């Protein structure tokens, strides 16, 4: 090759290296999914993704995934702060067989919010391949479940099983139906605090279960038609009840609970253990 051509190639290569490089595609603070989307898309509003799993990798930590229209958006494991909103007045669902719906395995300071979603485990009719748990919370600072419906899972509706102390779970305005074991189970191996506000757990084996070292406060909620019972509390677990109905279960309450007044325990095959009055200084 002539020397002048070699020199020209070297100069061209050096010049190309001096040009500014195109940045990698940045993650968006808000992404979108649609029943007619495609995970090859950038997950923008005009080019939405198909699944939550496809959208989450394109969403910045602390960002939000929103559903544009009804659809089944698939199972997901969450490892960072995120909000997923299915939108009001439509069906944004996670429908699974033989697996969990959403697993939260986030960092110690991460906050995860699941709002306006439906989780279907396909348990109806004795399906042997029904989903395991609708939501599993394994790690993270905070999980909020708001305006959701979780039904038809072989194991638990919502399984709270963290291993680091200090986690918090809020469950608001949510229905949990037809779980093979427990509607909401708080089985963390380190102290976790859970607040249930306006929750209806119906037709599960047990509505709520709380194991040793964990605390749940229940307000304005219903635990009904539990084959095994309404609420079960291990020795060393703590449950406070206010303005809550525990009705038509096998056993109303198994274990010790505290009453903050206005609870109704009625129509259970076995009433179980009556709540004790809240300790002095608490109203």
C-alpha positions as CSV (number, residue, x, y, z in Angstrom):
1,X,0.0,0.0,0.0
2,X,1.5,3.4,-1.0
3,X,2.8,5.5,2.0
4,X,0.4,8.4,1.3
5,X,-2.6,6.0,1.6
6,X,-1.3,4.6,4.9
7,X,-0.8,8.1,6.2
8,X,-4.4,9.1,5.2
9,X,-5.9,6.2,6.9
10,X,-4.0,6.9,10.1
11,X,-5.1,10.6,10.1
12,X,-8.7,9.6,9.4
13,X,-8.7,7.1,12.3
14,X,-7.2,9.7,14.7
15,X,-9.8,12.3,13.6
16,X,-12.7,9.8,14.2
17,X,-11.4,9.1,17.7
18,X,-11.6,12.9,18.4
19,X,-15.3,13.2,17.4
20,X,-17.8,13.1,20.3
21,X,-19.3,9.6,20.8
22,X,-23.1,9.1,20.8
23,X,-24.2,8.5,24.4
24,X,-25.8,5.2,25.4
25,X,-29.6,5.4,25.4
26,X,-30.6,6.9,28.7
27,X,-33.3,5.3,30.9
28,X,-36.6,7.2,31.0
29,X,-38.2,8.3,34.2
30,X,-41.6,7.2,32.8
31,X,-42.2,4.3,30.5
32,X,-45.4,2.8,29.0
33,X,-46.8,-0.7,28.3
34,X,-49.7,-1.6,26.0
35,X,-51.6,-4.7,25.1
36,X,-50.5,-4.1,21.5
37,X,-47.0,-2.9,22.4
38,X,-43.6,-4.5,21.5
39,X,-40.6,-4.9,23.9
40,X,-38.3,-3.9,21.0
41,X,-39.8,-0.4,21.4
42,X,-38.3,2.4,23.6
43,X,-41.4,2.1,25.8
44,X,-42.4,5.7,25.1
45,X,-46.1,6.7,25.1
46,X,-46.2,6.5,21.3
47,X,-44.1,3.4,21.1
48,X,-44.9,1.3,24.2
49,X,-43.5,-2.0,25.3
50,X,-45.5,-5.2,25.6
51,X,-44.5,-6.4,29.1
52,X,-43.4,-5.1,32.5
53,X,-40.2,-7.0,32.2
54,X,-39.5,-5.3,28.8
55,X,-40.2,-1.9,30.3
56,X,-38.3,-2.1,33.6
57,X,-34.8,-2.2,32.0
58,X,-35.7,1.0,30.2
59,X,-37.0,2.7,33.3
60,X,-34.7,4.7,35.6
61,X,-34.5,3.8,39.3
62,X,-37.3,5.6,41.0
63,X,-39.2,5.9,37.8
64,X,-42.7,4.7,36.8
65,X,-44.2,2.2,34.4
66,X,-47.8,3.0,33.3
67,X,-50.3,0.9,31.4
68,X,-51.8,2.7,28.4
69,X,-54.7,0.2,27.9
70,X,-55.9,-3.2,29.1
71,X,-53.5,-6.1,28.8
72,X,-51.7,-9.0,30.4
73,X,-48.2,-7.7,31.1
74,X,-46.4,-10.7,32.5
75,X,-44.5,-11.8,35.6
76,X,-41.6,-9.6,36.9
77,X,-38.8,-9.5,39.4
78,X,-38.1,-6.0,40.7
79,X,-34.6,-5.1,41.9
80,X,-34.8,-1.3,42.2
81,X,-37.2,1.5,43.3
82,X,-40.1,1.7,40.8
83,X,-43.8,2.5,40.6
84,X,-46.0,0.3,38.4
85,X,-49.4,1.8,37.8
86,X,-52.0,-0.2,35.8
87,X,-54.2,2.8,35.4
88,X,-57.7,3.4,36.7
89,X,-60.8,1.7,35.2
90,X,-59.0,-0.9,33.1
91,X,-57.6,-4.4,33.4
92,X,-53.8,-4.3,33.8
93,X,-53.0,-7.9,34.8
94,X,-50.3,-10.3,35.7
95,X,-51.6,-13.7,34.9
96,X,-49.2,-16.6,35.8
97,X,-49.2,-20.4,36.1
98,X,-46.7,-22.3,38.2
99,X,-44.7,-19.3,39.2
100,X,-45.0,-16.0,41.2
101,X,-46.6,-12.9,39.9
102,X,-44.2,-10.1,41.0
103,X,-41.2,-10.7,43.2
104,X,-39.6,-7.7,44.9
105,X,-35.9,-8.3,45.6
106,X,-34.8,-4.7,45.8
107,X,-32.1,-2.8,47.7
108,X,-32.1,-1.8,51.3
109,X,-33.2,1.8,50.5
110,X,-35.6,1.0,47.6
111,X,-39.3,1.8,47.6
112,X,-41.6,-0.2,45.3
113,X,-45.2,0.8,44.6
114,X,-47.7,-1.5,42.8
115,X,-51.0,0.3,42.0
116,X,-54.2,-0.4,40.1
117,X,-53.2,-4.0,39.1
118,X,-54.8,-7.4,38.9
119,X,-52.9,-10.6,39.8
120,X,-54.5,-13.9,38.6
121,X,-53.1,-17.2,39.7
122,X,-55.6,-19.3,37.8
123,X,-56.4,-21.5,40.8
124,X,-60.1,-21.8,40.0
125,X,-61.4,-25.3,39.1
126,X,-58.6,-27.2,40.9
127,X,-55.9,-26.1,38.4
128,X,-52.7,-28.1,39.4
129,X,-50.5,-25.5,37.6
130,X,-51.9,-22.4,39.4
131,X,-49.5,-19.6,40.3
132,X,-47.5,-19.8,43.5
133,X,-47.9,-16.3,45.2
134,X,-49.2,-13.1,43.7
135,X,-46.7,-10.8,45.2
136,X,-43.5,-11.8,47.1
137,X,-41.6,-9.2,49.0
138,X,-38.1,-10.5,49.7
139,X,-36.1,-7.3,50.2
140,X,-36.4,-3.5,50.1
141,X,-37.1,-0.6,52.4
142,X,-40.8,-0.3,51.5
143,X,-43.5,-2.0,49.5
144,X,-46.9,-0.3,48.9
145,X,-49.8,-2.3,47.3
146,X,-52.6,0.1,46.4
147,X,-55.9,-0.6,44.7
148,X,-55.0,-4.1,43.6
149,X,-56.9,-7.4,43.3
150,X,-54.9,-10.6,44.0
151,X,-56.7,-13.9,43.5
152,X,-56.4,-17.6,42.8
153,X,-52.8,-18.5,43.9
154,X,-51.9,-21.9,45.3
155,X,-49.7,-20.5,48.1
156,X,-50.2,-16.9,49.3
157,X,-51.8,-13.8,47.9
158,X,-49.2,-11.5,49.3
159,X,-46.1,-13.1,50.8
160,X,-43.9,-10.8,53.0
161,X,-40.7,-12.6,53.6
162,X,-37.8,-10.1,54.1
163,X,-34.6,-10.9,55.8
164,X,-33.4,-7.4,56.8
165,X,-35.0,-5.6,59.8
166,X,-36.9,-2.4,59.3
167,X,-38.9,-3.1,56.1
168,X,-42.4,-1.6,55.9
169,X,-45.4,-2.8,53.9
170,X,-48.6,-0.9,53.3
171,X,-51.6,-2.6,51.7
172,X,-54.5,-0.3,50.9
173,X,-57.9,-0.7,49.2
174,X,-57.0,-4.2,48.0
175,X,-59.0,-7.5,47.5
176,X,-57.2,-10.8,48.2
177,X,-59.3,-13.9,47.3
178,X,-59.0,-17.7,47.0
179,X,-55.4,-18.3,48.1
180,X,-54.5,-21.9,48.9
181,X,-52.7,-20.9,52.1
182,X,-52.9,-17.3,53.3
183,X,-54.2,-14.1,51.8
184,X,-51.5,-12.0,53.4
185,X,-48.6,-13.8,55.2
186,X,-46.0,-11.8,57.2
187,X,-43.2,-14.4,57.6
188,X,-40.1,-12.2,57.6
189,X,-37.2,-13.5,59.6
190,X,-36.4,-9.9,60.7
191,X,-38.9,-7.5,62.2
192,X,-41.3,-6.1,59.5
193,X,-44.1,-3.7,60.1
194,X,-47.3,-4.0,58.0
195,X,-50.4,-1.8,57.8
196,X,-53.5,-3.1,56.2
197,X,-56.1,-0.4,55.5
198,X,-59.4,-1.2,53.8
199,X,-58.3,-4.7,52.8
200,X,-60.8,-7.5,52.0
201,X,-59.5,-11.1,52.3
202,X,-62.1,-13.6,51.3
203,X,-62.2,-17.3,50.6
204,X,-58.5,-18.0,51.5
205,X,-57.4,-20.7,53.8
206,X,-56.5,-18.0,56.3
207,X,-57.0,-14.3,55.7
208,X,-53.9,-13.0,57.5
209,X,-50.9,-14.7,59.2
210,X,-48.2,-13.1,61.2
211,X,-45.2,-14.9,62.5
212,X,-42.8,-14.2,65.4
213,X,-41.1,-10.8,65.5
214,X,-43.4,-9.2,63.0
215,X,-46.2,-6.6,63.5
216,X,-49.4,-5.9,61.6
217,X,-51.9,-3.1,62.2
218,X,-55.3,-3.7,60.6
219,X,-57.9,-1.1,60.1
220,X,-61.3,-1.0,58.4
221,X,-60.8,-4.4,56.8
222,X,-62.7,-7.7,56.3
223,X,-61.5,-11.3,56.8
224,X,-64.3,-13.6,55.6
225,X,-65.0,-17.2,54.6
226,X,-61.5,-18.5,55.5
227,X,-61.6,-22.3,55.5
228,X,-59.0,-22.5,58.2
229,X,-59.6,-19.2,59.8
230,X,-59.7,-15.4,59.6
231,X,-56.4,-14.3,61.3
232,X,-53.6,-16.4,62.8
233,X,-50.8,-15.0,64.9
234,X,-47.8,-16.9,66.1
235,X,-46.5,-16.4,69.7
236,X,-44.2,-13.4,69.5
237,X,-46.1,-11.9,66.6
238,X,-48.3,-8.8,67.1
239,X,-51.6,-7.8,65.4
240,X,-53.7,-4.8,66.2
241,X,-57.3,-4.6,65.1
242,X,-59.6,-1.6,64.6
243,X,-63.0,-1.4,62.9
244,X,-62.4,-4.8,61.4
245,X,-64.8,-7.6,60.6
246,X,-63.8,-11.3,61.0
247,X,-66.8,-13.3,59.8
248,X,-67.9,-16.7,58.5
249,X,-64.5,-18.4,58.9
250,X,-63.5,-21.8,60.3
251,X,-61.9,-20.2,63.3
252,X,-62.2,-16.5,63.9
253,X,-58.8,-15.7,65.5
254,X,-55.9,-18.1,66.2
255,X,-53.5,-16.6,68.7
256,X,-53.3,-13.2,70.5
257,X,-54.5,-9.9,69.0
258,X,-55.1,-6.5,70.4
259,X,-58.3,-4.5,69.9
260,X,-58.5,-0.8,69.3
261,X,-62.4,-1.0,69.4
262,X,-65.2,-1.3,66.9
263,X,-64.3,-4.8,65.7
264,X,-67.0,-7.4,64.8
265,X,-66.3,-11.1,65.2
266,X,-69.4,-13.0,64.0
267,X,-70.6,-16.2,62.4
268,X,-67.3,-18.2,62.6
269,X,-67.6,-21.9,63.2
270,X,-65.2,-21.4,66.2
271,X,-64.8,-17.9,67.6
272,X,-61.2,-18.5,68.6
273,X,-59.3,-16.2,70.9
274,X,-60.9,-12.9,71.6
275,X,-58.7,-9.8,71.2
276,X,-57.4,-8.1,74.3
277,X,-57.9,-4.4,75.0
278,X,-55.1,-2.2,73.8
279,X,-52.4,-1.5,76.3
280,X,-52.7,1.6,78.6
281,X,-51.8,4.9,76.8
282,X,-53.2,3.6,73.5
283,X,-56.7,4.6,72.3
